[in-house]
Amino acid sequence: MTDTLWALVLCLLAVAALLVLRRRLPVAFWWLVGYPFVALRVLTTYRATMDACGLTVPASAVRRATARVIGREAAPVPPRRSFPLPTGSGLVMRLRMATGQAPEDFMASADRLRHAWAAHAVHIRPTKPGWLELRLIGWDVLADVRPARRRQKSGLLSLPMALRDDGRWHVRDFRAVPHELILGATQSGKSVYLRNLLCGLARQRVVLVGIDCKWGVELAPFAPRLSALADTSDRANELLDALLEEMEARFRLIGLRSGLGADGVLTSDVWGLPDEVRPVPVVVVVDEVAELFLAASRDDEKRRDAMVTKLIRIAQLGRAAGIYLEVCGQRFGSELGKGATMLRAQLTGRICHRVNDESSANMALADISPEAALAATSIPAERPGVAIVGDSSGGWSRARSPHLTLNEAAAICRATSALVPELPRLGSFRPAVGVESAGSASPAAAAPTARPVTE
């Protein structure tokens, strides 16, 4: 009786340990328990599951003839597959489609495959003609997102920003997608995404420029790392003039280097210039862009039109000059006024958190995919940080940024204040807090006093 009791106690302890492991370390639980069971289920039920989902093809004539010889009926043939290999969030298999099959057939059956194999999600994408990648997700990877490991970082102006629901990281690559639009209502997680972006860029040799017409309350905590900060509409207008002058000077430099003769290296952007003369990249963060479009008088309308025109010029020509735009706001619609739709067309990167109105979701994602806009309107309020990530190719996915508090982000910007590059044209716009933090070791002098009013 005692041995039986001890065995029962050990079993209960083992079950409790597995439950704690599953809750605290889901990746370790998956590698130890989840993957072996799921892989075994996939291998043993693969043929029957594919047949039930209508993803098989009739057997070949040779197989049918062989089956008749031995007195059997030739079974339908499923797609050929590779061995299911484990990943950090599930498993992955390669599928070889049979003649007559299309990727859309498998994508339409993804939900049925998910239920058949008791997985959290199944994602299917074509890799090359005739081949698919089936990625099975073992649990809700967006429930608790941790910062990306260092090996995810791939170089200058390339940052892993958010974990997608297929287990991959959404990488913000400014050289591939130079300009981006970030939308999100209050408490939707937009500010957390922006903190991760600014802190990632703060560790690199990049000029950070902030435009925050809410008197700087959103971007003030990052002032120690900012090369310029405009906190009113008038200052923003002047700062945009300085950025246009900087952009013109960089184009003149590119033209000068390209006209040196036959021995010179021809280039159409700053990345083709030698390292010793290449200007430092500039990332311009425009927070709450609707404030730039609001106008209460004719003078405001003239200033608004001028600022929007300047933003459009930067968006159209800035990529070649190494100047990139990151436009954020709670809403974005054509009713904001002249130039809104034209500016939106230049912002090819799209991040849409939970929004309060359908028009903002359509403005951000409808030109990419109507399904993406519908998914953005269905993000629950109890899941802040979840967003729809879209790109100009028409693809989209759900993603979530790792949580980063304001104090942590401000501390990173203070610690990296010595990395602020010198850009003479922006010297008059350098925030006072940034100057003090760069020249003084006192934490009290560098501590920001303003806190953002939105999350």
N, C-alpha and C positions, 0 to 999 in steps of 0.2 A: 504493500500500500504506500509505503514511504517513497519507493522508487517511482511509482506512478505519479505521486504528487510532485516530486521533484521534476519529473519530465514535463508535467503540465505547466509548472512554474517557468521552466526554461523556455517552453514554447511561447508562453505569454510574453515573457521578456523579449524573445526574439521578434515577435510580432510588433510589440511596442517600439523596439529599436528600429524596425523597418519603417514604421509609420513616422517616427521622428525624422529618420533619414529622408523619407520621401518629402516631408514638409520643409525641412531645413536645407537639405542638399539634394534637390531633385536630379541633378546631373549624375551624382554618384549612385543614387538609387536606380536610375535608368541603366547605367552600365552594369550594375550588379544583378538587378532583378528584371527590370523592364525589358531591356533588349533581348535577353535570351528567350523569354516567354513570347514576346511579340514576333521575333524572327522565326521561332518554331511554328507559331500559328500561321504566319505568312507562307512558310514553305509547305506545310501540310495541307493548307486549304487553297493554295494558289490557283490550281486548275479549276476547282469547283467555283471559286469566287469569280474568276474571269468569265466562266461560262454563264453564271447567274446574272452577271452585269452586262451580258451581250458583247463581250470583248474577245470572243473566240472566232475562228474562221473554220470552215469545213476542212476536213482532212484532205490531203493530196490524193491523186489517183493511185499512186504507189501504195500509200497507207491503206486506202480502201480495198485495193486488191489483196494486200497481205492479210487484212482483217477477214475478208471473205474466205481465204484459204484456211484459216484456223477457226472459222465459224464464229467470228465475233463481229460486232458493229464498230466501225471506226469512230472514235470520239472526236469532237471538235478540238481544234488545236489552239491553245492560248499563245499570246506573244512570248517570244523567248526572253528570258530575264537573266540578270546577273545575280550573284549571291548578295543578299541584303547586308550591306555594310553599316556599322553603327556610326552615328554622328553625335554631336554634343546635345542634340535635342530629339533624336529619333533614329531613323535609318533611311538609307537611300538605295535604290535599285535602278539599274538601266534596263529599259525595255526595248526590244526590237519589234517594231510594228510589222504586221503581216500585210500582204498586198491587199489594197482596198481600204485599209484603215487610215484614219486621220487623227491628229492630236485632239481635235474637238471631241471625238468619241470618248476618249479617256477622261478629258476634263469634265464632260457632262456626267461621268460616272464616279467622280472623285468622292462625292458624299456617300454613295453606296459602298465604296471601298472602305471609307472611314468607319462606317458602322460594322461592316463585315469583319474588320480586323481590330475593332475596339480601340481605335486611335483617336487622338484629339483632332487631328486634321490630316488631310492628304493633299499634297500639292504636286501638280504635274506640269512640266514644261518641256518643250522640244529643245534638244541640244544640237542635233544635226539631222539632215534628211533621213527619215526612217527610224530615228532613235528618240526615245523619251527618257526623262529623268523623273522617277517617282520618289518623292520625298515624304516619308511618313513622320508626323510629329507626335511624340509620346505624351506630352502634357501641354498645358497652357503656358507657353514660354513668355507671354506678355504679362503674366501675373506679377512677376518679380524680376525686373530687368537690372542686371548688374553692369557696371562699366565694361567696355570692351577691353580685352587683353591687349598688351602692347604690340603683339604681332599683327593685330588687325590694322594698325596704322601703316599707311603706305607712302608717306612722304609729305612734301610741302603742299599746303592747300588741299589736303585730302584727309578727311576725318570720319571715323565711324560714329554716326550720330544716333541711330535708333535701331533696335533689334526688330526685325520683321517677323511676322507670324509664321514664316517658313523656316525660322532658325538662322537665317542669314542676317548680316548687318547691312543696313542702309548707309552707304558711304557718301558723304557730301564731298564731291570732287569739283572744286571751283573751275579747274581748267577744262573739264568735260561739260559741266553745266554751270556757266558763269553767273547767272542771276537766278534768284529764287524768291517765291512768294510764300509767306507763312501766315496762315489764318487760324484764328482760334478765339472762342469766347472767353469771358472771365472764368478763371478756375478750370480751364480746359487743358493746361499743360504747355501752352505756347511759350510762356516765360521760361519754363524749365528747359525746353528745347533750345531757346536762345542762350541760356546760361551755358549749356554744354557746348554750343557753337563758339561762343566768345572765349570760354576757357580753353578749348582746344586750339583756337587760333592764337591765344595769348602766349602759348609756349613756342610759337614759331616766329620767324622773322617776317612779320606782316604788319603793315600799317592799319590800325583799326580806327575807323571814323564812325561816330555816332550822331544820329539826328533824332532827337526826342523832344517834340514840341509840347510835351506835358511838363515843361520846366525841368526836364532831366530826371524825373523821379525814377524812371525805369532803368536808365543807363548810368546814373550817378554812381552806383556801387562799383562799376567797372572803370571808373575814371582813371585810376592809377595806370591802367594799361592802354588807355585811349590816346591817340595822337591828336584828336580833335573831337569836340563835342558842341553841338548846337542845340540849345534848349528852348528857343523861341522861333517863330516863323521868320522874323527878320534875320536872325543869325543863321538860320538854315538856308535862306536865300543867298547870303554872303558866302557861306561855306560851299554851296553848290557852284558858285562862281569860281572859287579857288580850286575846286576839283576839276572844273572844265579847263582852267588854265594849266593845271598839272597834266591833264590828258593831252592838251594841245602840245605841250612841251615834249611829252613822251613820243607823240607821233612825229614831231620834228626830229627827235633823236633817231627814230627808226628810219626815217627818210634819209637822214645824213649818213648813217651806217650803210644803207643800201646803195648809196651813190658814190662809194669810195673807189669804185673801179672794178676791174675784172677779178682782182684778188679778194675783194670784199665778199662777205657772206650775205646773200640776199635773204631778207626776212620781211614778214608782214606783221609781226607782233613782237612784243618785248622778249618772249621766250627764245627767240632766235638770236638775241644779242649776246655777246660775250659776258661772262659772269662779272667781270670787273666794271662794266658799264651798265649792266641791267638794273633798271629801277626796282625798288622794293614793291611787291604787290600791295594793293590797297583794297580793303574790304569795307564797304560802306553799309552800315546797319541803320535802316530807317524804321524806327519803332512807331507804331500807331500811325500808319500812313494816312488814315482818314483825316487826321488833323491838318495835313497839308492841303487837302482838298476842300475843307470847310471855308466858306466865305460869307461874311456878314455885311460887307459893303463893297462898293466898286473897287476901292483900293485893294481890298482883300482878294477880289476876283482877279485883278491884274497880277498881284503877287502870286496867287495860286497858279494861274496859267503859266507864269514865268517859271515857277519851281517845277511844275509837272513837265514842262518842255525840257528843262535841264535834266531831269531824271530820265526822260526818254532818250535824250542824246547820250547820256552816260550808259544807258542800257544798250543802245544800238552800237556804240563805238568803244565802250570801255573794255571789252574783252581783249582786244588787241593791245590796249595800253596797260593791261594788268590791273584794271579797276573793276571791282565786282560789287554787285548790289545784293543786299539781303533785306527785303521789304516785308515788314510785319504789320499786322493789324487785326482788330476784332471783326471787321467786316470789310468787304471790298465789292463794290457793284458799280454798274454803269451810271447809276443815279448820282454818284459822287461828283460827276462833272466831266468837263472836256479833258480828254487825254487818258482817262482811267482805263478804257478798253485797250488803247494802244500800248500803254505801259504794261498791262497784264500780258499782252502778246509777247513781250520781250523777256518776261520772267518764266523761263521754260521749266525750272524746277518748281514743284508744287508740294507743299505740306499743309494739309487741312485737318486741324483738330476739330473738336465739337464746336459747331457754330449755332447761332441763335436763329438763323433764317436760311431758307433754301436757296435764295438768290446768291448768297456768299459762297455756298458749296458749289453751285453751278458755275459761278465766276471762276472758281479755283480749278474745278475738275471736269466740268461738262465737256470742254473741248478735248480732254484726254479720254474720258470714258464716262458715259451716263451712269454705269454701274458704280463707278468710283464716287460720283457725287451722291448717289443714293446711300452708299455705305457711310459717307461722312455725316449724313443727317441721322444715322442710326447709332452713332457712338454713344454709349450710356454715360450719364453724368458721373456715376460712381467709379468710372475708370479714367481719371485724368491722366493725360500724357499719351493716350492712344490717339493716333492720327492716321490719315490716309496719305500715303506717299505715292505721288504720280510722277511720270516723266513724259517727255514729248513723244516717245515711241508708242504710247497707248497702254503701257503696263502700269499696274498699281498694286499696292499691297498695304495691309495694316502694319503699323509699327508703333513702338513705344520707346521713348528716351529714358535712360537711367535717371533716377531722381537725384537732383543736385540742389542743395539748399542755397539760399542767397548768401549766407555767411561763408559757406565753402567756396562759392564762386568769387566773392569779393576777396577772400584770402588768396586765392590763386592769382587774381589780377594784381594784388599788392606784391606778391612774391615774384612776379614776372615784370614788374614795372621797369626794371633796368633794360629790358629788351625792346623798349619803345624806340622805333627807328626815327631818325631826324628827317623831317620833310619841311623845308623852309617855308613853302607856301601855306602850310597849315599851322605854322608856329603861333599865330595870333589866336587860334581856336583851341589851343591846348588847355584842357581843364585845369583849374588851379589845384585841385586835389591831386591830380597826376603829377604836377610839378613838385608838390611837397613830398609825395611818397617816394619819388625818385631820388630826392636829395636828402631825405631825412630818414633815419632808422626808427623814429618814434612811431609806434603803432597807433597812438592816439591821433597823430596828425594825418595819417592815411585812412583812418576809419571813416567810411561814408556815413553821413547822417540821414540821408533820404532812403526810404524803403519803397519798393514798388507798390502801387495800389491795386494792381492786378496780378494774377498768378498765371 
